[in-house]
């Protein structure tokens, strides 16, 4: 059974610029989206359109273990705020080629102190 969560993604760069007084709050880049919740995946995976809409900055390209035994080259972008209900976390983002869904992995779930409830 696939579990989904309605989340809000916000550009971490925009948040920093707002705090520094260099960006008006009405210009912050935010995306509301339904994400797959998968504790078998280790991190936050997003499709290409998310990095473009939020203006994320490339930090690295490296071979990454997405889930046990599944390694691939991934672009890693810094950084994004993820909000689920009343929980928030800051996370690096892994952009996977041909990915169509946002996937919340176990490290982000742990950071927000949430568990999967398939009900």
Secondary structure, 3 states (H helix, E strand, C coil): CCEEEEEEEEEHHHHHHHHCCCCCHHHCCEEEEEEEECCCCCCCEECHHHHHHHCCEEEEEEEEEEECCEEEEEEEEEEEEEEECCEEEEEEEEECCCCCCCEECHHHHHHHCCCCCCC
